[in-house]
Amino acid sequence: MQFTKESAFKTPEAAARELLRIAKSKIKDEYAHTYTGVTNSEFLYTSGGSLDAYKAGRDFAVANKWFRIDESGTRIFILPDGLNI
């Protein structure tokens, strides 16, 4: 029996762009961050992403300095390079 599903995102960049879109939509003016759990849930359950696509997209976005994840792994901060994407 197979429990995994194919992701709607075929490349790490496509997944990273969706993660960035979600993160930007969740950041409120009074806060400079959003939470990984919120972003992860929307990516997996609303956007049709898979766990592997989430990991690849996250790593792509961090490597390209679109956003960073704090040391605790719970908060996402959009970086200047990610603001114009």
Residue pairs with C-beta under 8 A, 6 or more apart in sequence:
4 50
5 50
6 50
7 15
7 48
7 49
7 50
7 52
7 53
8 47
8 48
8 49
8 53
9 15
9 18
9 48
9 49
9 50
9 53
9 57
12 53
12 56
12 57
12 59
12 60
13 57
13 60
14 57
15 43
15 49
15 53
15 54
15 56
15 57
15 58
15 60
16 56
16 57
16 58
16 60
16 61
16 64
16 66
17 57
17 85
18 43
18 47
18 49
18 57
19 39
19 43
19 54
19 57
19 58
19 61
19 67
20 61
20 66
20 67
20 78
20 82
20 85
22 39
22 42
22 43
22 47
23 34
23 39
23 67
23 76
23 78
24 78
24 82
26 34
26 35
26 38
26 39
26 42
27 33
27 34
27 78
32 77
33 70
33 75
33 76
33 77
34 75
34 76
35 74
35 75
35 76
36 69
36 73
36 74
36 75
36 76
37 74
39 76
40 54
43 49
43 53
43 54
43 57
44 50
44 51
44 54
49 57
58 69
61 67
61 82
62 68
62 69
64 81
65 79
65 80
65 81
65 82
66 78
66 79
66 81
66 82
66 85
67 76
67 77
67 78
67 79
67 82
68 76
68 77
68 79
69 75
69 76
69 77
70 77
